[in-house]
């Protein structure tokens, strides 16, 4: 985590208290940077969090799953035998445009 202080100075204890407050506010997020702007008695704080990894979840054979790696052999076979449907409007591309 990068910490930047502008416009004045803050003690290490003050910085740690502000960072701890951010961690308590959002315990499931990782702080990447914090910027403190000191203006006399006031401190403005801006911060950024790390991106949250995104996993796609699909509905396969009645189950919500991200991947089929935990499926047993029967469920994997069911996934392989699935019929994928498509919609055919009966139009040519020129008619759509």
C-alpha positions as CSV (number, residue, x, y, z in Angstrom):
1,X,0.0,0.0,0.0
2,X,1.3,3.4,-0.9
3,X,0.7,6.3,1.6
4,X,1.1,9.9,0.5
5,X,0.8,13.0,2.8
6,X,0.6,16.5,1.3
7,X,0.1,19.9,2.7
8,X,1.5,19.1,6.1
9,X,2.6,16.1,8.2
10,X,1.0,13.3,10.1
11,X,2.5,11.0,12.7
12,X,2.8,7.3,12.0
13,X,0.2,6.6,14.7
14,X,-2.3,9.0,13.0
15,X,-1.7,7.3,9.6
16,X,-2.2,3.8,11.1
17,X,-5.4,4.9,12.9
18,X,-6.9,6.2,9.6
19,X,-5.8,3.1,7.7
20,X,-7.3,0.9,10.5
21,X,-10.6,2.8,10.2
22,X,-10.6,2.0,6.4
23,X,-10.0,-1.6,7.0
24,X,-12.8,-1.9,9.6
25,X,-15.2,-0.1,7.2
26,X,-14.5,-2.5,4.4
27,X,-12.9,-5.7,5.8
28,X,-13.2,-7.7,2.6
29,X,-11.3,-5.1,0.4
30,X,-7.6,-4.6,0.0
31,X,-6.3,-1.0,0.1
32,X,-3.8,-0.1,-2.7
33,X,-3.2,3.5,-1.9
34,X,-4.1,6.3,0.5
35,X,-3.6,10.0,0.1
36,X,-3.9,12.4,3.0
37,X,-4.2,16.2,2.4
38,X,-3.5,18.1,5.5
39,X,-5.2,21.6,5.8
40,X,-4.5,23.0,9.2
41,X,-6.7,21.0,11.6
42,X,-8.5,19.1,8.8
43,X,-7.4,16.0,7.0
44,X,-8.8,15.0,3.7
45,X,-8.4,11.3,2.9
46,X,-8.7,9.7,-0.5
47,X,-8.1,6.0,-1.1
48,X,-8.3,3.2,-3.7
49,X,-9.1,-0.5,-3.3
50,X,-7.7,-3.4,-5.3
51,X,-9.9,-4.8,-8.0
52,X,-12.1,-7.7,-6.9
53,X,-11.6,-10.9,-9.1
54,X,-14.7,-11.7,-11.0
55,X,-15.9,-15.3,-11.6
56,X,-18.5,-16.0,-14.1
57,X,-21.4,-18.1,-12.8
58,X,-23.6,-20.1,-15.2
59,X,-26.6,-22.3,-14.8
60,X,-25.7,-25.8,-16.0
61,X,-28.0,-28.7,-15.6
62,X,-29.9,-26.9,-12.9
63,X,-26.9,-25.9,-10.8
64,X,-25.3,-22.5,-10.5
65,X,-21.6,-23.1,-11.1
66,X,-18.5,-21.2,-12.1
67,X,-16.7,-24.3,-13.6
68,X,-17.5,-27.9,-13.9
69,X,-14.2,-29.1,-12.3
70,X,-16.1,-30.3,-9.1
71,X,-18.7,-32.2,-11.1
72,X,-18.7,-36.0,-10.9
73,X,-18.4,-38.1,-14.1
74,X,-22.2,-38.4,-14.5
75,X,-22.7,-34.6,-14.3
76,X,-19.8,-34.0,-16.7
77,X,-21.4,-36.4,-19.2
78,X,-24.7,-34.5,-18.8
79,X,-23.0,-31.2,-19.6
80,X,-21.4,-32.8,-22.7
81,X,-24.7,-34.1,-23.9
82,X,-26.5,-30.8,-23.5
83,X,-28.3,-29.4,-26.6
84,X,-27.4,-25.8,-27.1
85,X,-30.3,-23.8,-28.6
86,X,-30.1,-20.8,-30.9
87,X,-32.6,-18.3,-32.2
88,X,-33.1,-18.0,-35.9
89,X,-35.1,-15.0,-37.0
90,X,-35.2,-16.2,-40.6
91,X,-33.8,-12.8,-41.7
92,X,-30.8,-11.9,-43.8
93,X,-28.2,-9.5,-42.6
94,X,-29.3,-6.9,-45.2
95,X,-32.9,-7.0,-43.8
96,X,-31.6,-6.3,-40.2
97,X,-29.4,-3.4,-41.2
